[in-house]
Amino acid sequence: MIRVISSLSLGLLLTGCSNVTIVESDTKEAPTQLMTMVSVADSPIPDYQLTSPWYTDAQARVSRSLAMGGSKGKAKNVVIFLGDGMGISTITAARILAGQQAGNSGEENRLSFEEFPVTGLVKTYNVDSQTPDSAGTMSAIMTGVKTKIGVFGIDERVVQEDCQSGQGAELLSLLEIAELAGKATGVVSTARITHATPAATYAKTANRDWEDDAELSDEARAQGCEDIAAQFLASRERLNAQFGSGVSNGIEVALGGGRRHFLPKSQEGGRRADERNLIAEWQSAYPDGSYASDKSEMASVTSAPVLGLFSDSHMAYASERAVPDAEQPSLTAMTLKALELLQDSDEGFLLVVEAGRIDHAHHAGNASNALNDTIELSEAVAAVMKNTAADDTLVMVTADHSHVFTMAGYPKRGNPILGKVVPPWSDEPLLDDNGLPYTTLGYMNGRGYRDHGAQLNADSTYAEPPLGGRQDISEVDTTKPGYHQEALVPLSAETHGGEDVAVYATGPGAAGAMGSVEQNQLFHVMLQATTWEAEAAARVEELESPR
């Protein structure tokens, strides 16, 4: 069986060893190839995934970075944080806001992950889209292969909404490799656990919106498509059927929102047309497991597995979960609970943590919630750093994509980041050509246009608002949490941005993330930091899988 060579073999190659075959690639779909290296080393990863130009190029680039960076040792554990929609401008503004909340001017502040020794820039495009979505981007991070917008767990041969087109093109995710290697695994999100970013760790779908069976089209049902929530429940059985009975224990920790996709329509809040109660089915499949519906129930859990679903849809914003009587846990509390339970495993673990509501606040044109959820992510990262060992845990922080969110004008240092622009040479706000003040933060498109003067006509077009699209915000407190920043182009929701995002890394293998990287390289940073692929191959071979 032909296999891409291991990172160890590549390291030997880069230092002068030449006992492997090198094949040049002429693909036009993937980026310019460094080289494609093959050997007979076994791996549970499918051949078409291993030999994809996306995969082999990223594998080689990460190995080269590790060799150049002098990376030493292997990681026993991996923790990856995803700030959904956390572009660089979001990080900058959140850094300033956190500093101002702490009582300083803000600009000199650092978020916890900005202390990491390795920083890189990540190219986020999907194979068919300059500006990506969370499905294709998280799929790249989890599988090492870029794919199309709106799908995950399947390579670019898939036709969106046609699940038959994805058969034979399914990709093995890092979480699944960790399961095969006998590691404990956890997924935490403030979004629905069936939403694109968390779901890309365990599911394969031709449409990210198929979160429950009621969302499936008639054609999808006829083709035998399985919804994402059902795939979550079946993930253990799928791996055991494919690779050998007992190879997977299932996801040990899953905490987030999305309860409605697990419950039947006949039950309050439920959406499943098939009337299955997947929570009850999970409890039956994991009789020693715990189900939690609020933060007090989560706090009482002392052992894995655990399924925590804390809201019908997405969880509340960080500011709403921070009040004393809130029933939903903070991202830090969920992350620490997951860490506590996963650390019970002597074999090591993978923990994936998403701050999902940064993205939703940006889509609403609401900078305050986007920035405060980013600060909450920073706090969760700091908590992990205090409770893990630097020599055996790779911690990586990144985003799936950016947003059309910007900082503008010439505000003086220390000016409230959510406020109006006041320059260094005055105590009064700067004015635009219409004589109106404006804020430092704004959006290229979105609801802010409508909210600040544009009137919606009966035919759903926008009437020209006064003063070229702007209202007088002189008396408006733009620092209030519910304020929607102004936007240039009227849309019902603000869109993603297409520019690079940042990655921050520390621990064994972190050097693989330095420089300008394709998004699918992040998978290889994590995989090459560990020995999981080899361990997975050995366990599968022991079970004599019928694959």
C-alpha positions, 0 to 999 in steps of 0.5 A: 500500500502506497503511503505518504512518508511519516514526518520522521522520514521527512525530517531525515530527508531534510537532513540529508537522508535520501532513501525515499522516493520523491515524486513531483506534483503537477496539480493545478488545484492545490498550491505550488508543491514543494514535493510529494514523498511516498513510502510503504509506511502504514496509516489508517488515513485513506490513500486519497487523503494522504496523496491529495496535493493539499495534504502532501504539500502541507505535510512537507511545509510543516516538516520543513518548518519543524526542522528549521525551528529546531522543534524537540520532543513530542506532544502527549496532548493537544489543545486547539482553540478556535475563535470563530470569526476572530480576525486580526482586527478583532484581536487588536480591538479585544486586546485594547478593550480588555486593557481598558476594562483593567484600567489602563489605556489598552494598547499596551495590553496583551491577550493571553495567547499573544504571549505564545512564542510562535505566531503565523498567518493563515490563508483561509480560502476554500477551494471554491471561494475567496471568502470562506465559511466555517465548514470548509475552513474547520474541515481543512484544520481537522483533516489536512485537506481543503474543501468546498464552502458549506461542507466538511469531512469530505474532500473537494470532489463533493457536490454540495447537498449531494451526499452520494457525491461524497461517498468514497471521499470522506476524510479522517479527522484529527479527532478520529485519529486521536480516537484510533490512537486511544486518546481521550477526546473533547469538543467544547463550543459556545455555539450549537455542538452540531454547528459547523466548527465543532461538528467538523471534528466528528461528522461528514456532510455535504451541507452544514445546515443538516443539523437534524433530520428535519433539515434534510431535503427529500433527495438527501433522505432518499440518498440515505444521508445522516444528519449531524446530530445523529452522526454525533451519536453514531461516531463511535460505532462508525469508527468501530465498524470501519477499523475494528470493534473497540478501537474507539471509546467515543467522544469523552466530553462534549459541551455546548449548545444545540439541544433542539437538534437532539430532541423530537418535535413532540417535545418542547424545543425539539426539532427532530422529525423522526421523533428520536430523542438522541439525548436518551439514546446517548444515555443508553449508549453510555450508561456510565455517562453524565448528561448536564443541562446547566452549569450546576449539573456540569460542575457536579460531573466527576468522570467522563463521558459527559454530554452537556447541552446548555441551550436549545440553540447557541449559548448566550453571549459571554456578557449574558453568561457572566451574570450571577444567576446565569444557568449557562457556564462560561467558556472557561468553566466548560474548558476547565471541566473538559480538561479535568476529565480528559486529564484522567486519561494516561494516554493523552488527549485532544481538546477542541474549544470554540468561542463560537459567538464571536462570529455571531456578534460580528454578523449582527454588527455588534462589536461589543459582544464580539470583543467580550467573547474574544476576551472570554476566549483569552481567559479560557486559554490562560486557564489551560496554560495554568493547568497543563505542562509546557513540555507535553502539551501543544496549545494552538489558538487560531480562527477559521476566518475573519470578518469585515470589521475595521478600526478607523479614524485617528483616535488618541491613545486610550480613547474608548475602543467602542467609542467615537473617534477623538483625536490626540489634538482635541477633546472633541470627536472628529467629524465627517464631511457632513459634520457628524461624529463617527466611531473607531469600529465599523463594518464594511457591510451588514445591519448597521446601515439599516439601523442608522437611517436606511428605511426598508421599502415594501419590496425589500429594497432600501430607501436612501437614508438621510445624509448619505446613509448616516444619522447623527450619533452625537447623543448615542452611547456607542459603548453600550453592549447593544449598540450596532456599529455603522456599516457601508453596504446594507445587508441583513447580516454582516459577512465574513472577510477573506484576509488571513487570520493569525495562529498562535502556538506553544509547546512541542511542535509549535514551530510548524505554525510559523510563517505564512501557512495554508489553513490545512497545514494546521492539521499537520502541525498537530499531527506531526507534533504527536505520535498519534498516526503511528499509534493509530496504525498500530492499534488498527493493525492489532484489531485486524480491521476488515477495511 
